[in-house]
Amino acid sequence: MTAPTLDRPTTATVATRPRRAPRASSARTSAGRTLGGRVRGGLLGLVAWIVGLAFFAPVAWMVLTSFHSETDAATNPPSIFAPLTLDGYANFFGANSGASPWPPLINSATASVVSTLLVLALALPAAYALSIRPVTKWSDVMFFFLSTKMLPMVAGLLPIYLIASRIGALDSVGLLIVLYTSMNLPIAVWMMRSFLSEIPVEILEAAALDGASLPSIFRRVIIPISGPGLAATALICFIFSWNELLFASVLTSTQAFTAPVFLTSFVTSQGLFLAKVCAAAVAVSFPVLVAGFAAQDKLVQGLSLGAVK
């Protein structure tokens, strides 16, 4: 008697047999990954919102306090739902004291705008020489620019005060313009070099072959291409100049004192001043906020220039 034979599946039978289980498993794995990615993205978004609100909370509290009366602003715990008033802003604009904020605001605007323009005029050729037409040992030059920011500001305050006193430049906006220009120039050169290094050299060579001079290349090629970088550099230099307090408080007295110095005059040793200080801080910060919102697209584009290759 012969043993029974088992029918083995042929190659065609094996090939045509459906495989549904692996496809279902792959679909479940893909769905699980998608769901996990969405959960992680949602958690990261929630954390980002919490961090953003934590940073924004002091600013919101300052704005809210500026609309409260002094008695409500000084309560402990604070009165969030206290009646709103404009007394703090009225005091800032001299309703009770008679001190006008316009001279210090004009001084700050003049020193900040003029010094920013001077910084851009000096930083752009320097950045061109260090990026597109690199000089010998350009890295040493960049380190020298950076080393000037390593000296604490208070260390150079006394020599600057003595020199300004000898030449009769104390309490003048021109002295602040020179100081702000020298303080912001190193960071401006570093920023502008990173922006100009992203400009293709072929474009500049093509313009030179067409007969364009160096001023024309600056005006028609470099400045339009590096416009976002110029806007970002100008905004940062303007903010640094507007917020500077140490040199302005020591080197000015009555004629050239700036808005941050005027802001400190609201802090007194007697009486309540929290609402007035918050109102003054909001009013002094308003020009910087307006400049930031006006140039926010250029600022983001300029700061991210060269981040993605």
C-alpha positions in Angstrom: 0.0 0.0 0.0 1.3 3.4 -0.9 1.4 6.3 1.5 -1.0 9.1 0.8 0.5 12.1 -0.9 0.0 15.6 0.3 -1.0 18.2 -2.2 1.6 21.0 -2.0 0.6 24.4 -3.2 2.2 25.4 -6.3 4.0 28.7 -6.8 1.0 30.2 -8.6 -1.3 29.2 -5.7 1.0 30.8 -3.2 1.4 33.9 -5.2 -2.4 34.4 -5.7 -3.2 33.7 -2.1 -4.5 37.0 -0.5 -2.4 38.7 2.3 -4.8 40.8 4.2 -3.3 40.6 7.7 0.0 42.5 6.9 -1.9 45.3 5.1 -4.2 45.7 8.1 -1.3 45.7 10.4 0.5 48.3 8.3 -2.6 50.5 8.2 -2.9 50.3 12.0 0.8 51.2 12.4 0.4 54.2 10.1 -2.7 55.4 11.9 -0.9 55.0 15.2 2.0 57.0 14.0 -0.3 59.7 12.7 -2.2 59.9 15.9 1.0 60.0 18.0 2.3 62.8 15.8 -0.9 64.8 16.3 -0.7 64.3 20.0 2.9 65.4 20.2 2.2 68.4 18.0 -0.8 69.3 20.1 1.3 69.1 23.3 4.1 71.1 21.8 1.6 73.8 20.7 0.1 73.9 24.2 3.5 74.3 25.8 4.3 77.0 23.3 1.1 78.9 24.2 1.8 78.5 27.9 5.4 79.8 27.6 4.2 82.7 25.4 1.5 83.7 27.8 3.9 83.5 30.7 6.2 86.0 28.9 3.3 88.2 27.9 1.7 88.2 31.4 3.9 90.9 32.9 3.3 93.2 29.9 -0.5 92.6 30.1 -0.4 93.3 33.9 1.6 96.6 33.3 -1.0 97.8 30.7 -3.9 96.9 33.0 -2.3 98.6 36.0 -1.7 101.7 34.0 -5.5 102.1 33.8 -6.1 101.8 37.5 -6.0 104.4 40.2 -3.1 104.6 42.6 -5.1 103.1 45.5 -6.4 100.2 43.4 -2.9 99.6 41.9 -1.3 99.4 45.4 -3.8 96.9 46.9 -2.5 93.4 48.0 -3.7 91.2 46.4 -4.1 93.3 43.3 -7.5 94.5 42.2 -7.9 93.0 38.8 -11.5 94.2 38.3 -11.0 97.7 39.7 -12.5 100.6 37.9 -10.5 101.9 34.9 -9.2 105.5 34.7 -6.8 107.6 32.6 -5.3 109.4 35.6 -1.9 107.7 35.1 -1.7 108.8 31.5 -2.8 112.3 32.5 0.0 112.5 35.1 2.5 111.3 32.5 1.5 114.1 30.1 1.8 116.7 32.9 -1.8 117.2 34.0 -0.8 117.7 37.7 2.9 118.3 37.7 3.2 120.4 34.5 6.2 118.4 33.3 5.9 117.8 29.6 7.1 114.4 28.3 7.7 115.7 24.7 11.2 117.1 25.1 12.6 113.7 26.4 10.6 111.8 23.8 12.0 114.0 21.0 15.5 113.6 22.4 15.2 109.9 22.4 13.7 109.8 18.9 16.5 112.1 17.6 19.3 110.1 19.2 17.9 106.7 18.2 17.0 107.5 14.6 20.2 109.5 13.8 22.5 106.9 15.4 20.7 104.1 13.6 21.2 105.8 10.2 24.8 106.3 11.0 25.3 102.7 12.1 23.7 101.5 8.8 25.9 103.8 6.8 29.1 102.6 8.5 28.2 98.9 8.9 27.2 98.2 5.3 30.6 99.0 3.7 32.4 97.2 6.5 30.2 94.1 6.1 30.7 94.3 2.4 34.5 94.2 2.9 34.3 91.4 5.4 31.9 89.1 3.4 31.8 89.8 -0.4 35.3 91.2 -0.7 37.0 89.6 2.4 40.1 91.4 3.7 43.1 89.7 5.0 42.5 88.0 8.4 38.9 89.0 8.4 38.2 86.7 11.3 40.6 88.7 13.5 38.7 91.8 12.5 35.4 90.3 13.4 36.7 89.2 16.8 38.0 92.8 17.4 34.5 94.1 16.7 33.0 91.5 19.1 35.6 92.3 21.8 34.4 95.8 22.1 31.1 94.5 23.5 32.9 92.5 26.2 33.8 95.6 28.2 31.1 96.5 30.8 29.4 99.8 30.0 30.0 101.1 33.5 33.7 100.6 33.1 33.9 103.1 30.3 31.5 105.6 32.0 34.0 107.6 33.9 36.5 108.1 31.1 33.7 109.1 28.7 32.3 111.5 31.3 35.8 113.2 31.8 36.4 113.5 28.1 32.9 114.9 27.5 33.3 117.4 30.3 36.7 118.6 28.9 35.3 119.2 25.5 32.0 120.7 26.8 29.8 118.0 25.3 27.8 117.1 28.4 24.0 117.3 28.3 23.9 117.3 24.5 22.0 115.0 22.1 25.1 114.9 19.8 27.1 113.1 22.5 24.4 110.5 22.8 24.3 110.0 19.0 28.1 109.3 19.0 27.9 106.9 21.9 24.9 105.0 20.5 26.5 104.7 17.2 29.7 103.3 18.6 27.8 100.9 20.9 25.6 99.5 18.1 28.2 99.4 15.3 29.8 96.0 16.3 26.5 94.1 16.5 25.4 95.8 13.2 28.6 94.7 11.4 28.1 91.1 12.6 24.5 91.0 11.5 25.1 92.7 8.2 28.0 90.4 7.3 25.8 87.3 7.8 23.2 88.8 5.5 25.6 90.0 2.8 27.4 86.6 2.8 24.2 85.1 1.4 24.2 87.3 -1.7 25.5 85.3 -4.7 28.8 86.8 -5.9 27.8 86.0 -9.5 25.1 88.8 -9.4 27.6 91.4 -8.4 30.1 90.2 -11.0 27.4 90.4 -13.7 26.6 94.0 -12.6 30.2 94.9 -12.7 30.6 93.4 -16.2 27.6 95.5 -17.3 29.6 98.6 -16.3 27.9 99.4 -12.9 30.1 101.2 -10.5 30.5 100.3 -6.8 28.0 102.9 -5.6 25.5 101.7 -8.2 26.0 98.1 -7.2 25.3 99.1 -3.6 22.2 101.1 -4.5 20.7 98.8 -7.1 21.8 95.3 -6.1 23.1 95.0 -2.5 20.6 97.2 -0.7 17.4 95.8 -2.4 18.6 92.2 -1.9 19.6 92.7 1.7 16.6 94.9 2.5 15.2 92.5 5.2 18.6 92.3 6.8 18.9 96.1 6.9 15.4 96.3 8.4 16.2 93.8 11.1 19.5 95.5 11.9 17.9 99.0 12.0 15.1 97.8 14.3 17.5 96.2 16.8 19.8 99.2 16.8 16.8 101.5 17.3 15.5 99.4 20.2 19.0 99.4 21.9 19.3 103.1 21.5 15.8 103.9 22.7 16.1 101.7 25.8 19.6 102.9 26.9 19.5 104.4 30.4 23.0 104.4 32.0 24.8 106.9 29.8 21.7 109.0 29.3 21.2 109.4 33.1 24.8 110.3 33.8 25.8 112.4 30.8 22.6 114.4 30.6 20.8 116.7 33.1 18.2 119.1 31.8 18.5 119.7 28.0 19.2 116.3 26.5 17.7 113.8 29.0 15.8 111.0 27.2 12.5 109.2 27.8 14.0 106.4 30.0 15.5 109.0 32.3 12.2 110.9 32.4 10.5 107.6 33.2 12.6 107.1 36.4 11.4 110.5 37.7 8.0 109.0 38.5 9.6 106.7 41.2 9.4 108.7 44.4 10.2 108.0 48.0 6.8 109.3 49.2 3.3 108.5 48.0 1.9 106.0 45.5 3.4 105.9 42.1 2.8 102.4 40.6 0.0 103.4 38.3 1.9 106.4 37.0 5.0 104.4 36.4 3.0 101.7 34.5 1.3 104.4 32.4 4.7 106.1 31.6 6.3 102.7 30.8 3.4 101.9 28.3 3.7 105.4 26.7 7.5 105.1 26.4 7.3 101.6 25.0 4.7 102.5 22.4 7.1 103.9 19.7 9.2 100.7 19.9 6.1 98.5 19.6 4.8 100.5 16.6 8.2 100.1 14.9 8.3 96.4 15.7 4.8 95.8 14.3 5.5 98.0 11.2 8.7 96.0 10.4 7.7 92.6 11.7 7.6 90.8 8.3 11.0 92.3 7.4 12.4 91.5 10.8 11.4 87.8 10.7 12.6 87.5 7.1 15.9 89.2 8.0 16.6 87.2 11.1 15.9 83.9 9.3 18.0 84.9 6.3 20.5 82.1 5.7 19.0 79.8 8.3 17.8 77.3 5.6 20.3 76.4 3.0 
